[in-house]
Amino acid sequence: MARLARAAASVPWCRWAVRRGALPWAQAFSSAATRHTIFALSSAQGRAAIAIVRLSGPGVDSALQRLLPAGAVLPPPRTAALASLLGLGGGLLDRALVLRFPGPRSFTGEDCAELHVHGGPAVVRAVLDALQALGLRPAEAGEFSRRAFDAGKLDLTQVEGLADLLAAETESQRRQALLHTTGAARRQHEEWRHSLLTCLARLEAMIDFGEDEGIADDVAAGVLPQVQALRGQLERHLASAVGGELVRSGVRIAIVGPPNAGKSSLLNLLAGHDAAIVSPVAGTTRDLVQVQLELGGNKVILIDSAGLRQTDCPIEAEGVRRTVAAAQQAHVVVHVADAAAGFGASAGQAQADEQPADSAALPLAPHALQLWVLNKTDLLQPCAAQAAASQQLWPAAAQAAAQQAACDAAAAPASGSGGQLSAAHESQQPLLISCRTGQGIEQLLGALQQHVAGLVAQGGDGGMERALPTRARHMHHLSEAVAALQRYEAAASSQLEVACEELRGAARALGRVTGAVDTEEVLGRIFEEFCIGK
């Protein structure tokens, strides 16, 4: 291995490739002789039936040989073998399953091994201490994955997908993380980058060797529609970044309305446990109460808030201010009112200077979706409840709903998802529910699930079946590529050599997404997200 590294380093092009990271395998070979052999507990901390200790590096086989009894033969590659693990003094540490993964056919590209030991804390501690006594180094956070990246086993999008897979809490997060981990994002960006480099090669060949201006015009004219088509694909991919970010961070749903409308009761009912204090005393909720749950496979963050009303109490006033702020940051706003009192009216007990504010007048995010809910319908006669639904769509709410439906319809041609989102506005009548009896809760959950699914699917073009941009750096580099292609289109007819530089810049920006070029500055931030042992 060391001879191969020296031989590669003797070739000028290979020296350049190793320095620039263009040959990850050469980089791994060149450092293999000096790299430490590392180890870490890869399974969860704490007591368990089985614990997995992972090793990687040039000294793996030597370490295993010293852990096994004298004369023992190492197990064949990728075959589990039961063996006794011995400490330096010869005492038995544990009976364990030992697996070897010789490089380069391993996760890190190096020689690797796994020790499947009993999961008691004392057993794990004894095995880890024995490995350190043999001269192996405890791994740093994400070091196994960093070595896999250095060896060309993973690109940056796969590394990020692996981190997301380890942190996945919902079905949509799991599916999206798997798409990145299995290389869907890498293949996508490599295809775009290859197309750009092919166009660039044709143009540069024409500039270097073409003498006939007619041929030059034909080549440039043939490349332009390819560049325009590629720019359109990148712009659509960027548009889907909103959905990708919502998959990772969750859809924020704010529950707003006057005091004693049943907002905290609704939060507890949707959450399935008592997360917020419920009391008949108006103004009980003063601070925001947030609950995370999964709705239709998507992560949502449900937010209960202080009742909206004018008040002289500075503590309650601060709660109202936080309610307004939460509504402004929410993707979905659920307006809740007492069915007997209606929207924009008091609960019947408020003082003249403490009238509930109209939640429809709250300043919301431009594309926030809204739902209107009348609670406590169990206290009304059936005919009165229906009358409340048909008559209490008060003017402010009707105006807000109409404006939102119009905005969704206007946005439909641009985003491709407006039809799906505006479908939720076909009926603007409030939903009738009772937190006490559970009436209408299924309908409310269905409406929320439809809103959340529509938000996550923004950008269209395949939805969750494609690897969506999930990081700010993805959006940054994709935006750079789109801007470079726009500059190419502007310069192609008059300054072809300058335009070629823009194509080269766009290809470089796409390469930064996968880590093909200029990655050193982001590696530390990416790998520090990992736990030790991954």
C-alpha positions, -999 to +999 in steps of 0.1 A: +000+000+000+028+024+009+047+015-023+016+022-043+013+056-027+049+064-034+045+053-070+014+075-075+032+104-059+061+101-084+037+109-113+032+147-116-006+144-125-011+121-095+007+145-072-017+172-083-047+149-080-038+139-044-033+176-034-067+187-050-086+156-037-094+145-072-082+110-063-098+101-029-084+066-031-049+080-037-054+103-007-064+074+014-034+053+003-010+081+009-021+085+045-028+048+054+007+042+067+005+071+091-031+069+101-041+058+136-063+027+140-094+040+158-122+024+178-155+034+193-188+021+206-211+022+176-243+011+193-262+032+218-248+041+252-263+023+282-273-013+291-284-034+262-285-071+251-257-065+225-231-037+221-211-032+189-176-019+190-162-008+157-125-006+146-109+009+115-074+014+103-041-003+093-037-020+127-071-038+129-059-073+122-029-069+146-052-057+174-077-086+168-048-111+169-037-098+203-072-099+217-078-135+207-062-165+224-027-175+213-028-196+181-063-185+172-070-178+136-087-147+125-122-153+111-127-152+073-137-118+059-174-108+063-181-139+084-192-138+120-172-161+143-176-167+181-144-160+200-130-153+234-116-118+239-087-115+263-072-085+281-034-078+281-031-099+313-047-129+296-080-126+315-113-133+298-131-100+288-161-116+271-173-141+246-181-121+214-189-123+177-160-110+157-164-098+121-136-086+098-140-063+067-107-060+049-103-028+029-111-015+005-144-034+007-155-018+039-174+012+051-143+034+055-122+018+027-097+007+054-094-026+073-124-027+096-138-050+123-168-052+146-169-068+180-204-078+191-201-081+228-227-084+257-242-049+263-235-046+300-217-013+308-188-031+326-183-054+296-182-026+272-159-005+294-135-035+297-133-040+260-128-003+252-100-001+278-083-032+264-083-016+229-068+016+241-042-004+260-032-019+227-024+015+213-056+022+194-071+057+195-107+065+205-125+078+174-137+114+172-172+123+163-180+113+127-144+101+121-155+068+105-177+086+081-149+112+074-126+083+065-153+069+042-155+103+025-117+105+022-116+071+006-143+080-020-169+057-004-193+085+003-199+120-012-210+150+009-247+145+001-245+108+012-227+119+044-254+144+051-281+119+043-265+094+068-267+121+095-303+128+086-311+090+087-296+087+122-318+116+133-349+107+114-381+107+135-408+106+108-415+085+077-409+114+053-376+121+070-366+085+067-375+083+030-357+115+022-326+106+041-324+072+024-326+089-010-295+109-001-277+080+016-282+057-014-267+083-038-298+098-055-287+133-049-251+125-060-263+110-093-286+139-099-259+165-095-233+144-114-257+142-143-262+180-144-225+186-140-216+161-167-240+179-191-224+212-183-189+199-188-199+183-221-212+216-233-181+233-221-158+208-239-177+214-272-173+252-269-137+251-259-128+228-287-146+251-311-127+281-296-093+263-298-096+246-332-126+261-350-117+286-378-150+286-396-173+312-380-203+294-394-193+262-375-187+283-344-222+298-346-237+263-351-219+249-320-229+279-298-265+278-311-267+240-303-254+245-267-277+273-258-310+253-256-292+226-236-280+252-211-315+268-209-331+234-203-306+226-176-312+260-159-349+252-159-342+219-141-320+236-115-347+262-109-374+236-103-350+217-080-344+249-061-382+255-058-385+221-041-361+232-014-390+246+007-404+211+010-370+196+018-365+220+046-400+213+060-392+176+059-362+181+081-373+209+105-411+203+105-443+222+097-451+248+124-489+249+133-500+277+156-533+275+175-547+310+181-579+326+193-595+343+223-591+331+259-612+301+269-618+290+233-603+255+241-569+260+224-550+241+252-576+214+252-572+210+214-534+208+217-536+181+244-561+162+223-540+163+192-508+155+211-524+126+230-512+137+264-516+167+288-489+190+275-507+223+284-526+233+315-563+235+310-584+258+333-617+276+331-598+308+342-594+330+312-557+338+304-543+306+320-518+301+291-493+328+292-463+313+273-460+292+241-464+254+246-448+234+218-454+197+210-438+177+183-457+149+166-460+130+133-489+138+110-493+117+079-457+107+080-445+143+083-430+161+113-452+189+127-447+213+156-480+222+173-479+255+192-505+265+218-505+302+226-520+329+249-555+340+243-557+371+221-572+401+240-564+436+252-550+434+288-533+456+313-514+427+329-478+430+316-473+392+319-503+383+298-495+411+274-461+395+268-479+362+262-501+379+236-470+394+219-454+359+217-487+346+202-485+372+174-448+363+168-456+326+167-485+332+142-461+352+120-436+323+119-462+295+114-468+276+082-504+268+093-526+289+116-556+273+133-581+299+145-602+285+174-633+301+189-661+291+212-690+281+191-715+298+214-696+332+212-682+330+177-651+345+161-642+380+171-665+380+201-658+375+238-665+344+258-692+363+276-672+371+308-646+395+296-643+431+308-649+459+283-612+466+282-603+430+277-622+421+246-605+393+226-586+405+196-598+393+161-573+365+152-581+370+115-563+404+118-530+388+129-501+395+106-492+361+090-465+349+067-473+355+030-482+319+022-494+307+056-525+284+054-554+289+077-581+268+093-611+281+112-625+259+140-656+263+163-651+244+195-675+234+223-703+224+199-713+198+225-728+227+245-751+237+216-782+221+202-775+204+168-794+231+149-776+258+167-742+243+159-751+242+122-762+277+124-729+287+139-710+271+111-731+288+084-736+322+100-704+329+119-680+331+090-674+367+101-663+394+076-626+395+086-623+358+082-641+357+050-619+384+036-587+367+048-598+333+033-607+349+000-574+367-002-555+335+006-574+315-020-566+342-046-529+342-037-528+304-040-545+305-074-521+332-086-491+311-075-503+279-091-487+283-125-453+292-110-449+266-084-469+238-098-484+231-064-510+259-061-539+236-071-531+212-043-528+239-017-558+259-028-580+228-028-581+232+010-600+264+005-629+250-015-650+253+017-644+283+039-669+273+066-655+267+100-650+231+112-673+221+141-654+202+169-658+193+205-626+187+225-647+171+252-665+145+230-640+142+202-666+153+176-650+167+144-615+159+155-610+134+126-621+160+101-597+185+116-568+161+115-577+153+079-576+190+070-543+195+088-528+165+071-539+178+037-523+212+045-491+197+057-488+173+027-494+202+004-467+223+020-441+195+020-449+188-017-442+224-028-422+225-059-439+195-074-418+176-100-418+143-083-422+153-047-409+129-021-397+105-048-367+128-055-338+138-033-347+173-023-323+200-012-322+198+026-293+221+036-287+258+033-254+251+015-273+231-012-295+261-019-265+284-019-245+264-045-276+257-066-284+294-067-248+301-077-251+276-106-284+291-118-269+327-117-238+315-136-260+299-163-281+331-166-248+351-171-238+325-198-270+331-217-265+368-216-228+366-228-230+337-252-238+357-283-211+383-279-184+371-256-181+334-259-148+329-240-163+349-210-195+328-213-174+296-211-160+308-178-196+311-165-203+274-176-171+264-157-183+283-126-217+266-128-201+232-130-179+241-100-209+252-080-226+218-086-194+200-077-194+217-043-228+202-035-214+167-037-179+175-025-162+169-059-144+203-055-135+228-028-149+210+002-123+214+030-140+244+046-173+226+051-161+192+062-157+200+099-192+214+102-207+184+085-189+156+104-193+173+138-231+165+135-223+128+139-221+108+171-189+091+181-187+057+164-203+067+131 
